[in-house]
Amino acid sequence: MRGHLAGLAPKPGSYSREVAGSLATDVAIVVLTTISTILLANLLGPTGRGELASARVYPLIVGLFGTLGLFEAVIYFGGREPDRVGRYATSAAAGIVLAGVPIVLVAALAMPWLLHAQSPEVVRSAQLYLGLLFVHAVHGVPVHVARALHRIDLWNRLRLAAPLLWLGIAVGSSLTGADDPHAILRLHLASLAVLSLLLWLAVRPQLRGAWRPEPRRWRPMLRYGVPVALGTGPHFLGERLDQLFLAGLLPARELGIYTVAVAWSALALLPAVAMRSVAFSRIVRIQEREDKLAFIRRGTLAAAGVGAATTLVLAAAAEVVIPLVFDARFAPAIALSRVLLLGALVRGVADLLQVGLQAMGRPTAVMGSEWLGLAALALGAFALVPLHGATGAAAAVVLARLVALGATVGLAHRALPGLIGRP
């Protein structure tokens, strides 16, 4: 029996083993983030927690778009030319810093207007925290070099560093009673900068002789990376647009119930996120086009199967877990979560197709499908939320994800002949 079970275990270096390791890391990150959130909420109270969130929200958005997709380009080009991955990585970091100067200046000048409802101290903290973009430029080098080289175990360990640091700050602040949210933000920014420099040691052998950026690489990297960033943006905004509509049109109680349903349904995306992360660098490293297409087809089918099983389990468990973990007052979130779980299943399938398009050098197709999905979400929420409240928002999310999936399938068929049906 022991030998039979050992034979069923994923082999070292296999796709299933890498996905399992990435999934375990994603779950660990969720757990660490949740514990940090609980500790900081208890320490700071509603007002302090709100100030912390307000000072972080726009710098996080700037950090997402300000990298210009250059680190995704490191994975793409570095995976194809592993001996030059260091050149691509340092060029990406330098490009982000150079472009980041005007981006951060404009964002800092806009911050008083964007946060006009907040105190001047919150505005100043947000302006300082915009330096996160420059820290990301340093932090992204070791993380994305490991992924470009398809060293998935190392990549997973590096990914845990940032949430562990945030947890350490939350625990330390709770133990010392340091309840100043602005001091916590300053400490996090400085600590993350130091941590990012230390993480370079993990990929130092790949960076020898590659410390000087090469500006000639910026153009092809930006040509690939900017569409990736623009494709990621609608996904990021789409996860929050439904809640923005609710916040403006419905009572806080209904929004609170909806956010619980969103948190529960998001668990269904964990397998797809893990598969997507591993699949990208693996597809890039496959040499033959037909082998790449076959891998994308298998990965998409696997995402559909695993996603369907996960969705069914979470839909059944919601009846018990949501009232038990959150509170009986959140029972209406059960029905909402089941609608959103359908959207999560569709999102997971689309993710694998999209990562295949990106890995095959077709990021513009992904960008197009994501913006169509975002437009469908905005129109659906505008039409359904006033009439049906949170249920309308959930339906709009499912509609948007179906539109994005349909667009992805159509664009994949056009951009990659032979992937779906006959070429």
ROTOR-241313 format. One record per residue (C-alpha): residue number from 1; residue in three letters; z, x, y. Coordinates in pm, whole numbers. Last residue first. Example, Ala and Ser with C-alpha at 12.3 -4.5 7.8 and 13.67 -1.06 7.14 Angstrom:
2
{kevex 2	doro Ser	z 714	x 1367	y -106}
{kevex 1	doro Ala	z 780	x 1230	y -450}
REM end
This chain:
423
{kevex 423	doro Pro	z -3748	x -642	y 2613}
{kevex 422	doro Arg	z -3639	x -886	y 2341}
{kevex 421	doro Gly	z -3303	x -1055	y 2356}
{kevex 420	doro Ile	z -3024	x -919	y 2575}
{kevex 419	doro Leu	z -3000	x -539	y 2602}
{kevex 418	doro Gly	z -3372	x -483	y 2535}
{kevex 417	doro Pro	z -3475	x -460	y 2898}
{kevex 416	doro Leu	z -3186	x -327	y 3110}
{kevex 415	doro Ala	z -3226	x -435	y 3473}
{kevex 414	doro Arg	z -3379	x -778	y 3407}
{kevex 413	doro His	z -3161	x -883	y 3114}
{kevex 412	doro Ala	z -2858	x -733	y 3288}
{kevex 411	doro Leu	z -2939	x -929	y 3605}
{kevex 410	doro Gly	z -2954	x -1257	y 3415}
{kevex 409	doro Val	z -2638	x -1188	y 3215}
{kevex 408	doro Thr	z -2452	x -1074	y 3527}
{kevex 407	doro Ala	z -2563	x -1381	y 3722}
{kevex 406	doro Gly	z -2440	x -1610	y 3446}
{kevex 405	doro Leu	z -2108	x -1422	y 3427}
{kevex 404	doro Ala	z -2059	x -1437	y 3806}
{kevex 403	doro Val	z -2139	x -1810	y 3810}
{kevex 402	doro Leu	z -1896	x -1872	y 3523}
{kevex 401	doro Arg	z -1634	x -1669	y 3709}
{kevex 400	doro Ala	z -1680	x -1875	y 4024}
{kevex 399	doro Leu	z -1655	x -2206	y 3836}
{kevex 398	doro Val	z -1335	x -2094	y 3662}
{kevex 397	doro Val	z -1181	x -1989	y 3994}
{kevex 396	doro Ala	z -1287	x -2315	y 4160}
{kevex 395	doro Ala	z -1119	x -2512	y 3880}
{kevex 394	doro Ala	z -795	x -2322	y 3943}
{kevex 393	doro Ala	z -818	x -2395	y 4316}
{kevex 392	doro Gly	z -882	x -2763	y 4247}
{kevex 391	doro Thr	z -575	x -2779	y 4024}
{kevex 390	doro Ala	z -375	x -2618	y 4305}
{kevex 389	doro Gly	z -467	x -2895	y 4546}
{kevex 388	doro His	z -705	x -3163	y 4417}
{kevex 387	doro Leu	z -885	x -3300	y 4722}
{kevex 386	doro Pro	z -823	x -3033	y 4987}
{kevex 385	doro Val	z -853	x -2760	y 4720}
{kevex 384	doro Leu	z -1183	x -2881	y 4574}
{kevex 383	doro Ala	z -1452	x -2840	y 4841}
{kevex 382	doro Phe	z -1332	x -2528	y 5022}
{kevex 381	doro Ala	z -1214	x -2376	y 4694}
{kevex 380	doro Gly	z -1552	x -2431	y 4533}
{kevex 379	doro Leu	z -1744	x -2293	y 4830}
{kevex 378	doro Ala	z -1525	x -1981	y 4853}
{kevex 377	doro Leu	z -1528	x -1930	y 4475}
{kevex 376	doro Ala	z -1906	x -1972	y 4454}
{kevex 375	doro Ala	z -1950	x -1714	y 4731}
{kevex 374	doro Leu	z -1720	x -1473	y 4544}
{kevex 373	doro Gly	z -1919	x -1521	y 4224}
{kevex 372	doro Leu	z -2246	x -1451	y 4404}
{kevex 371	doro Trp	z -2087	x -1139	y 4553}
{kevex 370	doro Glu	z -1982	x -1023	y 4206}
{kevex 369	doro Ser	z -2328	x -1081	y 4054}
{kevex 368	doro Gly	z -2501	x -882	y 4328}
{kevex 367	doro Met	z -2261	x -588	y 4314}
{kevex 366	doro Val	z -2299	x -567	y 3937}
{kevex 365	doro Ala	z -2678	x -548	y 3972}
{kevex 364	doro Thr	z -2641	x -278	y 4238}
{kevex 363	doro Pro	z -2435	x -65	y 3998}
{kevex 362	doro Arg	z -2734	x -3	y 3765}
{kevex 361	doro Gly	z -2685	x 360	y 3649}
{kevex 360	doro Met	z -2645	x 287	y 3278}
{kevex 359	doro Ala	z -2267	x 322	y 3307}
{kevex 358	doro Gln	z -2266	x 64	y 3587}
{kevex 357	doro Leu	z -2470	x -185	y 3383}
{kevex 356	doro Gly	z -2245	x -136	y 3080}
{kevex 355	doro Val	z -1937	x -182	y 3297}
{kevex 354	doro Gln	z -2085	x -509	y 3412}
{kevex 353	doro Leu	z -2146	x -637	y 3060}
{kevex 352	doro Leu	z -1790	x -550	y 2964}
{kevex 351	doro Asp	z -1645	x -716	y 3273}
{kevex 350	doro Ala	z -1849	x -1035	y 3227}
{kevex 349	doro Val	z -1682	x -1094	y 2890}
{kevex 348	doro Gly	z -1335	x -1041	y 3038}
{kevex 347	doro Arg	z -1406	x -1267	y 3337}
{kevex 346	doro Val	z -1510	x -1555	y 3108}
{kevex 345	doro Leu	z -1182	x -1527	y 2915}
{kevex 344	doro Ala	z -984	x -1504	y 3241}
{kevex 343	doro Gly	z -1152	x -1820	y 3371}
{kevex 342	doro Leu	z -1048	x -2006	y 3058}
{kevex 341	doro Leu	z -697	x -1874	y 3109}
{kevex 340	doro Leu	z -703	x -2021	y 3461}
{kevex 339	doro Val	z -731	x -2373	y 3321}
{kevex 338	doro Arg	z -447	x -2307	y 3078}
{kevex 337	doro Ser	z -236	x -2155	y 3355}
{kevex 336	doro Leu	z -268	x -2471	y 3564}
{kevex 335	doro Ala	z -137	x -2687	y 3281}
{kevex 334	doro Ile	z 167	x -2463	y 3231}
{kevex 333	doro Ala	z 226	x -2408	y 3605}
{kevex 332	doro Pro	z 361	x -2764	y 3631}
{kevex 331	doro Ala	z 669	x -2637	y 3439}
{kevex 330	doro Phe	z 772	x -2411	y 3730}
{kevex 329	doro Arg	z 1086	x -2612	y 3807}
{kevex 328	doro Ala	z 1202	x -2540	y 3450}
{kevex 327	doro Asp	z 1246	x -2178	y 3556}
{kevex 326	doro Phe	z 1065	x -1844	y 3535}
{kevex 325	doro Val	z 1126	x -1696	y 3193}
{kevex 324	doro Leu	z 1213	x -2009	y 2993}
{kevex 323	doro Pro	z 992	x -2261	y 3176}
{kevex 322	doro Ile	z 692	x -2024	y 3147}
{kevex 321	doro Val	z 764	x -1903	y 2792}
{kevex 320	doro Val	z 777	x -2227	y 2594}
{kevex 319	doro Glu	z 469	x -2428	y 2692}
{kevex 318	doro Ala	z 288	x -2110	y 2797}
{kevex 317	doro Ala	z 297	x -1983	y 2437}
{kevex 316	doro Ala	z 10	x -2206	y 2324}
{kevex 315	doro Ala	z -218	x -2108	y 2611}
{kevex 314	doro Leu	z -117	x -1743	y 2571}
{kevex 313	doro Val	z -208	x -1740	y 2201}
{kevex 312	doro Leu	z -539	x -1921	y 2258}
{kevex 311	doro Thr	z -637	x -1688	y 2542}
{kevex 310	doro Thr	z -556	x -1377	y 2339}
{kevex 309	doro Ala	z -777	x -1494	y 2052}
{kevex 308	doro Ala	z -1064	x -1582	y 2286}
{kevex 307	doro Gly	z -1032	x -1250	y 2469}
{kevex 306	doro Val	z -1037	x -1050	y 2144}
{kevex 305	doro Gly	z -1356	x -1224	y 2034}
{kevex 304	doro Ala	z -1533	x -1219	y 2372}
{kevex 303	doro Ala	z -1436	x -858	y 2441}
{kevex 302	doro Ala	z -1559	x -758	y 2093}
{kevex 301	doro Leu	z -1892	x -929	y 2158}
{kevex 300	doro Thr	z -1926	x -743	y 2488}
{kevex 299	doro Gly	z -1834	x -411	y 2327}
{kevex 298	doro Arg	z -2085	x -456	y 2046}
{kevex 297	doro Arg	z -2365	x -535	y 2291}
{kevex 296	doro Ile	z -2270	x -244	y 2519}
{kevex 295	doro Phe	z -2261	x -4	y 2222}
{kevex 294	doro Ala	z -2605	x -117	y 2107}
{kevex 293	doro Leu	z -2744	x -65	y 2458}
{kevex 292	doro Lys	z -2605	x 289	y 2473}
{kevex 291	doro Asp	z -2740	x 371	y 2128}
{kevex 290	doro Glu	z -3082	x 245	y 2237}
{kevex 289	doro Arg	z -3070	x 471	y 2543}
{kevex 288	doro Glu	z -2988	x 785	y 2345}
{kevex 287	doro Gln	z -2740	x 1037	y 2485}
{kevex 286	doro Ile	z -2400	x 868	y 2478}
{kevex 285	doro Arg	z -2173	x 1035	y 2737}
{kevex 284	doro Val	z -2213	x 764	y 2999}
{kevex 283	doro Ile	z -2135	x 497	y 2740}
{kevex 282	doro Arg	z -1804	x 664	y 2652}
{kevex 281	doro Ser	z -1705	x 705	y 3018}
{kevex 280	doro Phe	z -1749	x 335	y 3085}
{kevex 279	doro Ala	z -1621	x 203	y 2752}
{kevex 278	doro Val	z -1268	x 338	y 2787}
{kevex 277	doro Ser	z -1188	x 156	y 3111}
{kevex 276	doro Arg	z -1371	x -160	y 3009}
{kevex 275	doro Met	z -1188	x -187	y 2677}
{kevex 274	doro Ala	z -849	x -153	y 2846}
{kevex 273	doro Val	z -937	x -406	y 3116}
{kevex 272	doro Ala	z -1073	x -645	y 2852}
{kevex 271	doro Pro	z -751	x -624	y 2649}
{kevex 270	doro Leu	z -536	x -681	y 2963}
{kevex 269	doro Leu	z -734	x -978	y 3094}
{kevex 268	doro Ala	z -534	x -1241	y 2904}
{kevex 267	doro Leu	z -219	x -1126	y 3084}
{kevex 266	doro Ala	z -377	x -1246	y 3409}
{kevex 265	doro Ser	z -325	x -1605	y 3291}
{kevex 264	doro Trp	z 54	x -1571	y 3325}
{kevex 263	doro Ala	z 44	x -1416	y 3673}
{kevex 262	doro Val	z -205	x -1676	y 3798}
{kevex 261	doro Ala	z 10	x -1962	y 3663}
{kevex 260	doro Val	z 315	x -1815	y 3839}
{kevex 259	doro Thr	z 110	x -1786	y 4161}
{kevex 258	doro Tyr	z 16	x -2154	y 4133}
{kevex 257	doro Ile	z 377	x -2271	y 4114}
{kevex 256	doro Gly	z 462	x -2074	y 4428}
{kevex 255	doro Leu	z 155	x -2214	y 4609}
{kevex 254	doro Glu	z 266	x -2566	y 4522}
{kevex 253	doro Arg	z 614	x -2500	y 4660}
{kevex 252	doro Ala	z 477	x -2340	y 4978}
{kevex 251	doro Pro	z 312	x -2668	y 5080}
{kevex 250	doro Leu	z -69	x -2685	y 5081}
{kevex 249	doro Leu	z -359	x -2612	y 5317}
{kevex 248	doro Gly	z -332	x -2261	y 5457}
{kevex 247	doro Ala	z -141	x -2099	y 5172}
{kevex 246	doro Leu	z -359	x -2278	y 4918}
{kevex 245	doro Phe	z -679	x -2140	y 5072}
{kevex 244	doro Leu	z -531	x -1791	y 5080}
{kevex 243	doro Gln	z -424	x -1832	y 4715}
{kevex 242	doro Asp	z -783	x -1906	y 4612}
{kevex 241	doro Leu	z -904	x -1601	y 4805}
{kevex 240	doro Arg	z -661	x -1362	y 4635}
{kevex 239	doro Glu	z -826	x -1267	y 4304}
{kevex 238	doro Gly	z -1163	x -1315	y 4467}
{kevex 237	doro Leu	z -1087	x -1044	y 4723}
{kevex 236	doro Phe	z -1041	x -778	y 4454}
{kevex 235	doro His	z -1341	x -899	y 4253}
{kevex 234	doro Pro	z -1546	x -927	y 4573}
{kevex 233	doro Gly	z -1455	x -566	y 4657}
{kevex 232	doro Thr	z -1538	x -414	y 4319}
{kevex 231	doro Gly	z -1911	x -475	y 4362}
{kevex 230	doro Leu	z -1907	x -323	y 4711}
{kevex 229	doro Ala	z -1727	x -20	y 4569}
{kevex 228	doro Val	z -1982	x 12	y 4288}
{kevex 227	doro Pro	z -2268	x -33	y 4538}
{kevex 226	doro Val	z -2113	x 250	y 4745}
{kevex 225	doro Gly	z -2072	x 484	y 4447}
{kevex 224	doro Tyr	z -2428	x 531	y 4321}
{kevex 223	doro Arg	z -2605	x 603	y 4647}
{kevex 222	doro Leu	z -2284	x 766	y 4768}
{kevex 221	doro Met	z -2292	x 1012	y 4477}
{kevex 220	doro Pro	z -2662	x 1081	y 4529}
{kevex 219	doro Arg	z -2603	x 1155	y 4899}
{kevex 218	doro Trp	z -2272	x 1339	y 4867}
{kevex 217	doro Arg	z -2397	x 1604	y 4624}
{kevex 216	doro Arg	z -2566	x 1810	y 4895}
{kevex 215	doro Pro	z -2227	x 1834	y 5069}
{kevex 214	doro Glu	z -2098	x 2072	y 4797}
{kevex 213	doro Pro	z -1721	x 2096	y 4812}
{kevex 212	doro Arg	z -1561	x 2437	y 4746}
{kevex 211	doro Trp	z -1279	x 2437	y 4491}
{kevex 210	doro Ala	z -1506	x 2448	y 4189}
{kevex 209	doro Gly	z -1449	x 2802	y 4061}
{kevex 208	doro Arg	z -1180	x 2677	y 3831}
{kevex 207	doro Leu	z -1162	x 2297	y 3847}
{kevex 206	doro Gln	z -1191	x 2215	y 3475}
{kevex 205	doro Pro	z -905	x 2452	y 3387}
{kevex 204	doro Arg	z -687	x 2290	y 3659}
{kevex 203	doro Val	z -699	x 1943	y 3504}
{kevex 202	doro Ala	z -326	x 1888	y 3444}
{kevex 201	doro Leu	z -230	x 2122	y 3727}
{kevex 200	doro Trp	z -399	x 1883	y 3970}
{kevex 199	doro Leu	z -118	x 1641	y 3887}
{kevex 198	doro Leu	z 122	x 1848	y 4101}
{kevex 197	doro Leu	z -87	x 1790	y 4414}
{kevex 196	doro Ser	z -87	x 1416	y 4351}
{kevex 195	doro Leu	z 289	x 1413	y 4300}
{kevex 194	doro Val	z 345	x 1576	y 4640}
{kevex 193	doro Ala	z 124	x 1319	y 4815}
{kevex 192	doro Leu	z 288	x 1036	y 4619}
{kevex 191	doro Ser	z 631	x 1151	y 4735}
{kevex 190	doro Ala	z 528	x 1155	y 5102}
{kevex 189	doro Leu	z 371	x 806	y 5089}
{kevex 188	doro His	z 658	x 662	y 4886}
{kevex 187	doro Leu	z 925	x 803	y 5117}
{kevex 186	doro Arg	z 749	x 661	y 5423}
{kevex 185	doro Leu	z 721	x 320	y 5256}
{kevex 184	doro Ile	z 1088	x 321	y 5154}
{kevex 183	doro Ala	z 1190	x 417	y 5509}
{kevex 182	doro His	z 997	x 115	y 5638}
{kevex 181	doro Pro	z 1161	x -117	y 5386}
{kevex 180	doro Asp	z 1514	x -14	y 5499}
{kevex 179	doro Asp	z 1750	x -121	y 5219}
{kevex 178	doro Ala	z 1887	x 217	y 5110}
{kevex 177	doro Gly	z 2173	x 82	y 4896}
{kevex 176	doro Thr	z 2205	x 415	y 4715}
{kevex 175	doro Leu	z 2155	x 272	y 4364}
{kevex 174	doro Ser	z 1890	x 24	y 4477}
{kevex 173	doro Ser	z 1695	x 285	y 4673}
{kevex 172	doro Gly	z 1700	x 523	y 4377}
{kevex 171	doro Val	z 1585	x 252	y 4137}
{kevex 170	doro Ala	z 1301	x 140	y 4365}
{kevex 169	doro Ile	z 1194	x 499	y 4438}
{kevex 168	doro Gly	z 1195	x 582	y 4067}
{kevex 167	doro Leu	z 994	x 268	y 3994}
{kevex 166	doro Trp	z 733	x 372	y 4251}
{kevex 165	doro Leu	z 716	x 719	y 4091}
{kevex 164	doro Leu	z 678	x 567	y 3745}
{kevex 163	doro Pro	z 400	x 344	y 3880}
{kevex 162	doro Ala	z 219	x 656	y 4014}
{kevex 161	doro Ala	z 263	x 879	y 3706}
{kevex 160	doro Leu	z 150	x 626	y 3444}
{kevex 159	doro Arg	z -218	x 677	y 3523}
{kevex 158	doro Leu	z -191	x 1049	y 3447}
{kevex 157	doro Arg	z -69	x 974	y 3095}
{kevex 156	doro Asn	z -358	x 733	y 3035}
{kevex 155	doro Trp	z -612	x 987	y 3159}
{kevex 154	doro Leu	z -467	x 1255	y 2931}
{kevex 153	doro Asp	z -504	x 1027	y 2628}
{kevex 152	doro Ile	z -853	x 921	y 2742}
{kevex 151	doro Arg	z -998	x 1269	y 2774}
{kevex 150	doro His	z -1345	x 1124	y 2830}
{kevex 149	doro Leu	z -1447	x 1420	y 3048}
{kevex 148	doro Ala	z -1519	x 1175	y 3329}
{kevex 147	doro Arg	z -1183	x 1008	y 3258}
{kevex 146	doro Ala	z -987	x 1330	y 3294}
{kevex 145	doro Val	z -1182	x 1420	y 3609}
{kevex 144	doro His	z -1104	x 1073	y 3742}
{kevex 143	doro Val	z -727	x 1107	y 3725}
{kevex 142	doro Pro	z -714	x 1472	y 3832}
{kevex 141	doro Val	z -931	x 1413	y 4143}
{kevex 140	doro Gly	z -811	x 1064	y 4241}
{kevex 139	doro His	z -469	x 1181	y 4363}
{kevex 138	doro Val	z -618	x 1403	y 4633}
{kevex 137	doro Ala	z -850	x 1144	y 4788}
{kevex 136	doro His	z -587	x 877	y 4721}
{kevex 135	doro Val	z -348	x 1072	y 4947}
{kevex 134	doro Phe	z -610	x 1057	y 5221}
{kevex 133	doro Leu	z -640	x 679	y 5181}
{kevex 132	doro Leu	z -262	x 641	y 5172}
{kevex 131	doro Gly	z -259	x 772	y 5529}
{kevex 130	doro Leu	z -300	x 404	y 5620}
{kevex 129	doro Tyr	z 75	x 392	y 5554}
{kevex 128	doro Leu	z 137	x 524	y 5905}
{kevex 127	doro Gln	z -51	x 234	y 6064}
{kevex 126	doro Ala	z 127	x -14	y 5836}
{kevex 125	doro Ser	z 465	x 130	y 5932}
{kevex 124	doro Arg	z 378	x 105	y 6301}
{kevex 123	doro Val	z 273	x -260	y 6262}
{kevex 122	doro Val	z 592	x -342	y 6071}
{kevex 121	doro Glu	z 798	x -181	y 6349}
{kevex 120	doro Pro	z 610	x -382	y 6613}
{kevex 119	doro Ser	z 724	x -703	y 6441}
{kevex 118	doro Gln	z 479	x -924	y 6253}
{kevex 117	doro Ala	z 268	x -1223	y 6362}
{kevex 116	doro His	z 6	x -999	y 6524}
{kevex 115	doro Leu	z -49	x -814	y 6196}
{kevex 114	doro Leu	z -431	x -806	y 6207}
{kevex 113	doro Trp	z -429	x -769	y 6587}
{kevex 112	doro Pro	z -172	x -488	y 6593}
{kevex 111	doro Met	z -356	x -327	y 6293}
{kevex 110	doro Ala	z -701	x -309	y 6453}
{kevex 109	doro Leu	z -641	x 29	y 6621}
{kevex 108	doro Ala	z -501	x 168	y 6296}
{kevex 107	doro Ala	z -799	x 31	y 6100}
{kevex 106	doro Val	z -1045	x 196	y 6338}
{kevex 105	doro Leu	z -863	x 530	y 6315}
{kevex 104	doro Val	z -833	x 504	y 5936}
{kevex 103	doro Ile	z -1206	x 447	y 5891}
{kevex 102	doro Pro	z -1295	x 718	y 6144}
{kevex 101	doro Val	z -1090	x 979	y 5952}
{kevex 100	doro Gly	z -1166	x 843	y 5604}
{kevex 99	doro Ala	z -1528	x 952	y 5605}
{kevex 98	doro Leu	z -1425	x 1318	y 5606}
{kevex 97	doro Val	z -1131	x 1267	y 5369}
{kevex 96	doro Ile	z -1342	x 1063	y 5127}
{kevex 95	doro Gly	z -1624	x 1318	y 5134}
{kevex 94	doro Ala	z -1382	x 1605	y 5069}
{kevex 93	doro Ala	z -1235	x 1426	y 4767}
{kevex 92	doro Ala	z -1580	x 1342	y 4630}
{kevex 91	doro Ser	z -1701	x 1700	y 4671}
{kevex 90	doro Thr	z -1388	x 1821	y 4491}
{kevex 89	doro Ala	z -1460	x 1588	y 4200}
{kevex 88	doro Tyr	z -1835	x 1652	y 4178}
{kevex 87	doro Arg	z -1786	x 2027	y 4176}
{kevex 86	doro Gly	z -1512	x 1999	y 3913}
{kevex 85	doro Val	z -1734	x 1784	y 3692}
{kevex 84	doro Arg	z -2006	x 2048	y 3686}
{kevex 83	doro Asp	z -1970	x 2160	y 3322}
{kevex 82	doro Pro	z -1932	x 1797	y 3217}
{kevex 81	doro Glu	z -2281	x 1704	y 3343}
{kevex 80	doro Arg	z -2346	x 1345	y 3227}
{kevex 79	doro Gly	z -1977	x 1253	y 3234}
{kevex 78	doro Gly	z -1940	x 1428	y 3569}
{kevex 77	doro Phe	z -2226	x 1222	y 3715}
{kevex 76	doro Tyr	z -2084	x 883	y 3613}
{kevex 75	doro Ile	z -1712	x 964	y 3626}
{kevex 74	doro Val	z -1749	x 1145	y 3960}
{kevex 73	doro Ala	z -1957	x 851	y 4089}
{kevex 72	doro Glu	z -1662	x 623	y 4012}
{kevex 71	doro Phe	z -1464	x 867	y 4226}
{kevex 70	doro Leu	z -1711	x 828	y 4512}
{kevex 69	doro Gly	z -1693	x 448	y 4516}
{kevex 68	doro Leu	z -1664	x 451	y 4895}
{kevex 67	doro Thr	z -1303	x 579	y 4874}
{kevex 66	doro Gly	z -1237	x 372	y 5187}
{kevex 65	doro Phe	z -1295	x 38	y 5011}
{kevex 64	doro Leu	z -982	x 40	y 4795}
{kevex 63	doro Gly	z -762	x 248	y 5028}
{kevex 62	doro Val	z -854	x 23	y 5321}
{kevex 61	doro Ile	z -747	x -277	y 5111}
{kevex 60	doro Leu	z -420	x -104	y 5020}
{kevex 59	doro Pro	z -364	x -10	y 5386}
{kevex 58	doro Tyr	z -411	x -381	y 5473}
{kevex 57	doro Val	z -147	x -513	y 5231}
{kevex 56	doro Arg	z 121	x -246	y 5261}
{kevex 55	doro Ala	z 297	x -324	y 5592}
{kevex 54	doro Ser	z 298	x -697	y 5518}
{kevex 53	doro Ala	z 439	x -647	y 5167}
{kevex 52	doro Leu	z 727	x -430	y 5290}
{kevex 51	doro Glu	z 799	x -670	y 5576}
{kevex 50	doro Gly	z 804	x -963	y 5333}
{kevex 49	doro Arg	z 1041	x -779	y 5102}
{kevex 48	doro Gly	z 1269	x -710	y 5399}
{kevex 47	doro Thr	z 1270	x -1077	y 5501}
{kevex 46	doro Pro	z 1310	x -1223	y 5150}
{kevex 45	doro Gly	z 1587	x -986	y 5039}
{kevex 44	doro Leu	z 1558	x -609	y 5049}
{kevex 43	doro Leu	z 1759	x -504	y 4743}
{kevex 42	doro Asn	z 1695	x -804	y 4516}
{kevex 41	doro Ala	z 1322	x -803	y 4598}
{kevex 40	doro Leu	z 1307	x -425	y 4556}
{kevex 39	doro Leu	z 1461	x -439	y 4208}
{kevex 38	doro Ile	z 1243	x -730	y 4093}
{kevex 37	doro Thr	z 922	x -568	y 4219}
{kevex 36	doro Ser	z 1009	x -234	y 4057}
{kevex 35	doro Ile	z 1074	x -408	y 3724}
{kevex 34	doro Thr	z 740	x -589	y 3749}
{kevex 33	doro Thr	z 553	x -270	y 3832}
{kevex 32	doro Leu	z 703	x -85	y 3536}
{kevex 31	doro Val	z 619	x -373	y 3298}
{kevex 30	doro Val	z 261	x -406	y 3428}
{kevex 29	doro Ile	z 211	x -29	y 3403}
{kevex 28	doro Ala	z 344	x -29	y 3045}
{kevex 27	doro Val	z 105	x -309	y 2951}
{kevex 26	doro Asp	z -186	x -113	y 3097}
{kevex 25	doro Thr	z -75	x 199	y 2908}
{kevex 24	doro Ala	z -54	x 9	y 2578}
{kevex 23	doro Leu	z -403	x -130	y 2645}
{kevex 22	doro Ser	z -533	x 221	y 2714}
{kevex 21	doro Gly	z -389	x 350	y 2387}
{kevex 20	doro Ala	z -532	x 57	y 2192}
{kevex 19	doro Val	z -871	x 102	y 2359}
{kevex 18	doro Glu	z -872	x 471	y 2270}
{kevex 17	doro Arg	z -782	x 393	y 1909}
{kevex 16	doro Ser	z -1052	x 126	y 1885}
{kevex 15	doro Tyr	z -1314	x 360	y 2032}
{kevex 14	doro Ser	z -1236	x 633	y 1781}
{kevex 13	doro Gly	z -1103	x 973	y 1892}
{kevex 12	doro Pro	z -837	x 981	y 1622}
{kevex 11	doro Lys	z -913	x 717	y 1356}
{kevex 10	doro Pro	z -784	x 364	y 1404}
{kevex 9	doro Ala	z -538	x 261	y 1131}
{kevex 8	doro Leu	z -685	x 59	y 843}
{kevex 7	doro Gly	z -687	x 359	y 608}
{kevex 6	doro Ala	z -320	x 414	y 675}
{kevex 5	doro Leu	z -252	x 56	y 563}
{kevex 4	doro His	z -430	x 118	y 232}
{kevex 3	doro Gly	z -247	x 448	y 179}
{kevex 2	doro Arg	z 89	x 282	y 240}
{kevex 1	doro Met	z 0	x 0	y 0}
REM end
